[in-house]
């Protein structure tokens, strides 16, 4: 993992794009996010499990972002 990306993001990724960059630091944000979304949709059982935790395909922020700010 690239230390510059970790330093830029802080302790936690703030959104799905930040998380995608942690998994694919060699890509630009848009490409990393596309690859990350492809993985989510192709991995057996992952999408239903994420949706059970409050994940929304169209949401711009994760449910954790509101939890961390309170």
Secondary structure as GFF3:
##gff-version 3
##sequence-region A 1 70
A	DSSP	alpha_helix	3	9	.	.	.	ID=ss1
A	DSSP	alpha_helix	16	23	.	.	.	ID=ss2
A	DSSP	alpha_helix	29	42	.	.	.	ID=ss3
A	DSSP	alpha_helix	46	52	.	.	.	ID=ss4
A	DSSP	alpha_helix	63	69	.	.	.	ID=ss5
###
